[in-house]
Amino acid sequence: MDRSTTTQHLAHRATRRATATSPSPSREPLSEPSREPLRERAAEVLWANWTGASTVPSRALYPHQWSWDSAFIAIGLRHLSPLRAQLELETLLAAQWGDGRVPHIVFNDAVPLGAYFPSPDFWRSTTAGRAAGAPADVQTSGIVQPPVHALAAWLVHRADPGLSRARAFLARLRPRLAAWHRYLLESRDAGGAGLAAVLHPWEQGMDNSPCWDGPLSRVDPAEPGAYRRADLAHGAPEDRPTDADYGRYVRLAADYRDRGYADVTGPDATGPGAAAGAFRVEDPAFNALLIASEHALALIEAELGGRAAARSYEHRARARTLTRTLVARLWDPGRELFLCRDLRSGELIGERGVTGLIPLVLPALPSGVAAALVRTARGPHFGLGGTARLVPSHDLTAAAFDPRRYWRGPAWFNTNWLVAKGLRLHGERALADGLRAAMLDAADTSGFAEYVHPYTGEGCGARGFGWTAALTLDLLYAGRDGLFEGAEGEPGGAPEEEFADESAEHSAEEGWGHE
């Protein structure tokens, strides 16, 4: 049976079963009768964006499957149909490359090439990516996105453990998730310190952040006539990246493709004369999500039992080590924020982006660092609980701040969801509740917008956006849970002395979803 036939068969079977049982939430929604219409509308968005085997972020603007979008979508979809949520992740990971990377786009060959750029004929994954193990039966991009997938897989499993076990969901995904993490920790350790580096702003996910302006300034834009921007047909130019920045994105992607998607680590990867790529950055959010997914992979191994128990310990230990490295490499005590590190210059990048708040999701974060991050979130740079309705994507006081332009200031639902979970993890429950309520209001009034104005909540970008609807559902069903359902007494941040004590190996894992 070829891949297309297999996919159609899986899609038909999943759709038939999901339709028979949906909506069948894994739990009752929080007692908020006034929010019931919002729940129904969010579910309608996910059903409308479902293709039969996965969910598109937006029918018009993003008509394929995106990597971290699918992880967030699965987190929300589990409340409606755990089966569809499982299939969402299975479909994505079926396109994994032989070297372990999970591509940031899996293309739907039924969508015309001109509907999205860069399209499959730009990436040429089956030819340019052959040496890296790109699949021959599906077209993908060649870059990656933040590794939220093990975390999503664990949450999807917890939504219906019986169904998950019956389908061997975790057992089938575990080797793929482990290979994905191994790729990031080995092939992307461009700085040599243990953190994963991103080679393109699209990989970090916050595409147009001012954090990238410095590193991007080294890149010569591609010639305007060499590509066509499909995004401008669906959004106002003043809300999208500039032509100059977009040209730099195209140049970086083309250069990576033309060297066969080869990654370089060690001495050749960093410094002004680095041979491979003008853009090499260690990003706090990307690495924090990798660490959170290492914690999740430890729980997956523990759930599977047997020989996996030893691997569970290895993942817990790796998560602790990576947390230490993240603090050592990217924490700026003066700014009280995590910063990006430009590996070509070796310097921290001074811009304050929401990426620097995302490490709040880490349970072994030193309590002093967590408290400082909360102060920063509430202060003038992000305005949480004060001037801003939602946490902006960039520093409200910065010269580069723009409340409408893509990732240069607007508030996004996935980053706010992560900040809310981090606040709750570290004991800031009232602040987390306030952010949850603000997110639900913004989703409601904006028509599940792709992103919103951080002060007014006015919708920007696409409407009926996949992860906005999905995370709205998660807030309605699990909005006062920690990162892991069933977790009791999640830690509120490790004390400084405990953080330095290797013998306290289980303290950070207490309450991380064990039944």
C-alpha positions in Angstrom: 0.0 0.0 0.0 1.6 3.3 -1.0 1.7 6.3 1.2 -1.2 8.2 -0.3 -3.4 5.1 -0.1 -2.3 4.6 3.5 -3.0 8.2 4.4 -6.5 8.1 2.8 -7.3 4.9 4.7 -6.1 6.3 8.0 -8.0 9.5 7.4 -11.2 7.7 6.5 -11.0 5.4 9.5 -10.1 8.3 11.9 -12.8 10.6 10.5 -15.5 7.9 10.8 -14.5 7.1 14.4 -14.0 10.7 15.4 -17.2 11.9 13.9 -19.1 9.1 15.7 -17.6 10.2 19.1 -17.1 14.0 18.7 -17.5 16.2 20.4 -16.5 13.9 23.3 -14.3 15.9 25.5 -11.8 14.2 27.8 -13.3 16.1 30.7 -16.1 18.5 31.5 -15.2 22.2 30.7 -14.7 24.5 33.6 -18.0 25.7 35.0 -18.5 28.8 32.9 -21.9 28.6 31.1 -21.3 32.0 29.4 -18.3 30.5 27.6 -20.2 27.6 26.0 -20.8 29.4 22.7 -17.0 30.1 22.6 -16.3 26.4 23.0 -18.7 25.5 20.2 -17.1 28.1 17.9 -13.6 27.0 18.7 -14.6 23.4 17.9 -16.1 24.5 14.6 -12.8 26.2 13.6 -10.9 22.9 14.2 -13.4 20.9 12.3 -13.3 23.3 9.4 -9.5 23.2 9.3 -9.3 19.4 9.5 -8.1 17.9 6.2 -8.7 14.2 7.0 -5.3 13.4 8.5 -4.1 16.7 10.0 -5.2 20.3 10.6 -4.1 23.4 8.7 -3.4 26.6 10.6 -5.5 28.6 8.2 -7.3 27.5 5.0 -6.3 30.6 3.1 -2.9 31.7 4.4 -1.3 28.4 5.6 -2.9 25.5 3.6 -0.4 22.8 4.7 0.6 21.1 7.9 3.0 23.1 10.1 5.1 21.4 12.8 4.6 23.4 16.0 1.1 24.5 15.0 0.1 20.8 14.9 1.6 20.2 18.3 -0.5 23.1 19.8 -3.5 22.0 17.8 -3.3 18.5 19.1 -3.2 19.8 22.7 -6.6 21.5 22.1 -8.0 18.8 19.8 -7.6 16.1 22.5 -10.6 17.6 24.3 -12.8 17.0 21.3 -11.4 13.8 19.8 -8.3 12.2 21.3 -8.2 10.0 18.2 -7.9 12.9 15.9 -5.3 14.5 18.2 -3.2 11.3 18.0 -3.5 11.2 14.2 -2.4 14.8 14.0 0.9 14.0 15.6 1.3 10.7 13.8 0.8 12.4 10.4 3.4 15.0 11.2 6.0 12.5 12.5 5.5 10.2 9.5 7.3 12.9 7.5 10.3 12.9 9.8 13.7 12.8 8.0 16.2 10.0 8.4 18.6 12.2 10.4 15.8 12.8 13.0 14.6 16.3 12.0 10.9 17.0 11.9 10.3 19.4 9.0 8.5 22.7 9.7 6.0 22.1 6.8 4.5 18.9 5.4 3.0 19.8 2.1 -0.4 18.7 0.9 0.1 17.7 -2.8 -3.5 18.6 -3.5 -2.8 22.3 -2.9 -1.6 24.3 -6.0 2.0 25.3 -5.9 1.1 29.0 -6.1 -1.1 28.9 -3.0 1.9 29.2 -0.7 5.5 30.3 -0.9 8.1 28.8 -0.3 6.4 25.9 -2.1 7.7 22.3 -2.5 9.5 23.3 -5.7 11.6 25.7 -3.7 12.6 23.3 -0.9 13.2 20.3 -3.2 13.3 18.1 -0.2 13.3 14.8 -2.1 16.4 15.7 -4.0 18.3 18.4 -2.0 17.5 16.5 1.3 18.3 13.0 0.1 21.6 12.8 1.9 19.9 13.9 5.2 17.3 11.2 4.8 14.3 13.3 3.5 11.4 11.0 2.8 10.9 10.1 -0.9 7.1 9.9 -0.8 6.1 13.3 0.6 7.3 16.8 0.0 8.5 18.8 3.1 10.5 21.9 3.9 14.1 21.4 5.1 14.1 23.5 8.3 12.5 22.8 11.7 10.4 24.5 14.3 10.3 24.4 18.1 10.1 20.9 19.6 6.8 20.9 21.4 5.9 17.5 20.2 6.8 15.2 23.1 4.9 17.5 25.4 1.9 17.4 23.1 2.1 13.6 22.8 2.1 13.2 26.6 -0.9 15.5 27.0 -2.8 13.7 24.2 -2.1 10.4 25.8 -3.4 11.7 29.2 -6.7 12.7 27.5 -7.6 9.1 26.9 -5.0 6.7 28.2 -7.1 3.6 27.3 -7.3 4.6 23.7 -3.7 5.6 23.6 -2.6 2.2 25.0 -4.9 0.3 22.7 -3.4 2.0 19.7 0.2 1.8 21.1 0.3 5.6 20.5 3.2 6.3 22.8 5.1 3.2 21.9 5.0 4.1 18.2 5.9 7.8 18.7 8.6 7.3 21.3 11.4 6.3 18.8 10.6 9.2 16.5 10.5 11.7 19.4 13.8 10.4 20.8 15.4 10.7 17.3 14.0 14.3 17.0 15.6 15.3 20.3 18.9 13.5 19.4 19.1 15.5 16.1 18.6 18.8 17.9 21.1 18.0 20.7 23.8 16.7 18.4 23.4 18.1 14.9 22.3 21.5 16.1 24.8 22.1 18.9 26.5 24.8 16.9 27.7 26.6 20.0 29.3 23.5 21.5 27.7 24.1 24.9 24.8 21.7 24.6 22.0 24.0 23.5 20.3 23.7 20.1 20.9 26.4 17.6 18.4 27.7 15.0 19.6 28.4 11.5 16.7 30.5 10.3 14.1 32.8 12.0 11.4 30.6 10.7 12.8 27.7 12.8 12.4 29.6 16.0 8.8 30.3 15.0 8.7 34.0 15.9 9.7 34.8 12.4 10.0 38.6 12.3 11.1 39.4 15.9 13.5 42.4 16.3 15.7 39.9 18.1 16.8 38.7 14.7 17.5 42.1 13.2 21.2 42.1 14.1 22.1 38.6 12.8 19.9 39.1 9.8 21.8 42.3 8.8 24.6 40.1 7.7 22.4 38.4 5.1 22.1 39.7 1.5 18.4 39.6 0.5 17.5 37.4 -2.5 16.6 39.2 -5.6 12.9 40.3 -5.5 12.3 38.7 -8.9 13.4 35.3 -7.7 10.2 34.7 -5.7 6.6 35.8 -5.2 5.2 36.6 -1.8 1.9 34.7 -1.5 1.3 36.0 2.1 0.6 39.6 0.9 -2.5 38.3 -0.9 -4.0 37.4 2.5 -2.7 40.2 4.8 -2.1 43.9 4.9 1.6 44.7 4.0 2.0 46.8 7.1 1.2 43.7 9.2 3.7 41.5 7.5 7.5 41.3 7.3 9.1 43.9 5.0 10.3 42.9 1.6 13.9 43.3 2.7 13.5 40.9 5.6 11.5 38.5 3.5 14.3 38.5 1.0 16.8 37.6 3.7 14.6 34.7 4.8 14.5 33.4 1.2 18.3 33.8 0.9 19.0 31.8 4.1 16.6 29.0 3.2 18.1 28.8 -0.4 21.6 28.6 0.9 20.8 25.9 3.4 19.0 23.9 0.6 21.9 24.4 -1.7 24.3 22.8 0.7 22.0 19.7 1.0 20.5 20.8 4.4 23.8 19.9 6.0 24.4 21.0 9.6 27.8 22.0 10.9 28.9 21.9 14.5 32.2 22.5 16.2 34.8 25.2 15.3 33.4 25.6 11.7 29.9 26.5 13.0 30.7 29.7 14.9 32.6 33.0 14.6 32.9 35.6 11.9 34.4 33.2 9.4 31.9 30.3 10.0 31.5 28.2 6.8 27.9 27.3 7.2 25.3 30.0 7.4 25.1 33.7 8.4 22.4 33.1 10.9 23.1 30.8 13.9 21.4 31.7 17.2 20.8 30.0 20.5 17.2 30.9 21.4 15.7 30.6 25.0 12.2 29.6 23.9 13.3 27.0 21.4 15.6 25.4 24.1 13.0 25.8 26.9 10.5 23.8 24.8 13.1 21.2 24.1 13.8 20.9 27.8 10.0 20.7 28.6 9.7 18.0 26.0 12.6 16.1 27.6 10.6 16.1 30.8 7.6 14.8 28.8 9.7 12.2 27.1 10.8 11.0 30.6 7.1 10.6 31.5 6.4 8.7 28.2 9.3 6.3 28.9 8.0 5.8 32.5 4.5 5.1 31.1 5.9 2.5 28.7 7.7 0.7 31.5 10.2 -2.2 31.1 13.5 -1.2 29.6 12.2 2.3 29.1 12.5 3.1 32.8 16.3 3.6 32.5 15.7 5.9 29.6 13.2 7.9 31.7 16.0 8.6 34.2 18.3 9.7 31.3 15.7 12.2 30.0 15.1 13.7 33.5 18.9 14.1 34.0 19.3 15.7 30.6 16.5 18.1 31.3 18.2 19.2 34.5 21.5 19.6 32.8 20.0 21.6 29.9 18.2 23.9 32.4 21.5 24.7 34.0 23.1 25.3 30.6 20.2 27.6 29.6 20.7 29.7 32.7 24.5 29.8 32.3 24.3 30.7 28.6 21.3 32.9 28.1 20.2 34.4 31.4 20.9 38.2 31.8 20.6 39.1 35.5 20.6 42.8 34.7 17.7 42.7 32.4 16.1 39.9 34.4 15.3 38.1 31.2 16.6 35.3 29.0 18.3 36.6 25.8 19.2 35.1 22.5 22.9 34.5 21.7 24.3 35.2 18.3 26.8 32.4 17.7 28.6 34.3 14.9 29.5 37.2 17.2 29.4 35.2 20.4 27.4 38.0 22.1 24.0 38.1 23.7 21.4 40.0 21.7 20.0 42.9 23.8 16.5 42.9 22.4 13.8 41.9 24.9 11.4 39.4 23.2 8.7 37.2 24.6 11.1 34.3 23.8 12.9 35.3 27.0 9.8 34.7 29.2 9.1 31.2 27.9 11.6 29.4 30.2 8.9 29.9 32.9 7.6 26.6 31.8 10.6 24.8 33.3 10.1 23.1 36.7 13.7 23.1 37.7 14.2 26.8 37.0 15.9 28.4 40.0 13.3 30.2 42.1 15.2 33.4 42.0 15.2 33.4 38.2 11.5 32.5 38.0 10.6 35.4 40.4 12.7 37.8 38.3 10.9 36.6 35.1 7.6 37.3 36.8 8.8 40.8 37.7 9.8 41.4 34.1 6.5 40.1 32.7 4.7 42.5 35.0 7.0 45.5 34.4 7.0 48.1 31.7 8.5 46.0 29.0 5.6 43.5 28.8 2.9 45.1 30.9 1.2 41.9 32.1 -1.7 42.6 34.4 -1.3 46.3 33.7 -1.0 48.3 30.5 -1.2 45.3 28.1 -4.2 43.0 27.8 -2.0 40.1 26.6 1.8 39.6 26.7 3.2 41.2 23.6 5.7 39.5 21.4 8.3 42.3 21.9 9.3 44.9 24.4 6.6 47.6 24.7 9.2 50.3 25.3 11.6 49.4 22.4 12.1 51.5 19.3 11.4 48.4 17.2 8.0 47.7 18.9 5.1 47.7 16.4 1.7 46.5 17.8 0.5 45.1 14.5 3.5 43.9 12.5 4.2 40.2 12.6 6.0 39.2 15.8 7.3 42.7 16.4 4.8 43.5 19.1 1.4 41.8 18.6 0.3 39.2 21.2 0.1 35.6 20.1 -2.0 32.9 21.7 0.6 30.1 21.9 3.2 32.3 23.7 0.6 33.6 26.1 -0.6 30.1 26.7 3.0 29.1 27.6 3.5 32.1 29.8 0.2 31.3 31.6 1.3 27.7 32.2 4.6 28.9 33.5 3.0 31.4 35.9 0.8 28.7 37.3 3.8 26.3 37.6 5.7 28.9 39.7 2.8 29.7 42.0 1.4 32.9 40.3 -2.1 31.5 40.1 -4.0 34.9 40.2 -1.8 36.3 37.5 -2.3 33.1 35.4 -6.1 33.3 35.9 -6.1 36.9 34.8 -4.1 36.1 31.6 -6.4 33.1 30.9 -9.5 35.3 31.1 -7.9 37.9 28.8 -7.0 35.2 26.3 -10.5 33.9 26.2 -11.9 37.4 25.7 -9.5 38.1 22.9 -10.2 34.8 21.1 -13.9 35.5 21.4 -13.9 39.1 20.1 -11.2 38.6 17.4 -12.8 35.6 15.7 -9.8 33.3 16.8 -7.3 35.7 15.1 -3.8 34.6 14.3 -2.6 37.4 16.7 -3.9 40.5 18.3 -3.0 44.1 19.2 -1.5 43.7 22.7 -3.3 46.8 24.1 -6.7 46.6 22.5 -7.1 42.9 21.6 -8.0 43.8 18.0 -7.5 40.8 15.7 -4.7 40.8 13.1 -3.6 38.3 10.5 -5.8 35.3 9.6 -9.1 34.5 11.3 -10.3 31.1 12.3 -6.7 30.3 13.2 -5.9 26.7 14.3 -3.8 27.1 17.4 -5.9 30.0 18.7 -9.0 27.8 18.6 -7.2 24.8 20.0 -5.6 26.6 22.9 -8.9 28.3 23.6 -10.4 24.9 24.1 -7.5 23.9 26.3 -8.1 27.0 28.5 -11.8 26.1 28.7 -11.2 22.5 29.7 -7.8 22.5 31.4 -7.1 26.2 32.0 -6.2 25.8 35.6 -4.1 22.7 35.2 -0.4 22.7 35.0 1.5 21.6 32.0 0.5 18.0 32.7 -3.0 16.8 33.4 -3.2 14.8 36.6 -0.2 16.6 38.1 -0.6 17.3 41.8 1.5 19.9 43.5 3.6 21.0 40.6 6.8 22.6 41.8 7.0 26.3 42.1 10.6 26.7 41.1 13.7 25.0 42.5 15.6 26.9 45.2 19.0 28.1 44.2 20.9 25.7 46.4 18.8 22.7 45.2 19.4 23.8 41.6 23.1 23.4 42.3 22.7 20.0 44.0 22.9 17.0 41.6 21.6 14.7 44.3 18.2 16.3 44.4 17.3 14.5 41.2 13.6 14.0 41.8 12.6 17.3 43.4 12.0 19.0 40.1 9.9 16.1 38.8 7.5 15.9 41.7 4.0 16.2 40.4 4.8 16.1 36.7 1.9 14.0 35.7 2.5 10.7 37.4 -0.7 8.9 38.2 
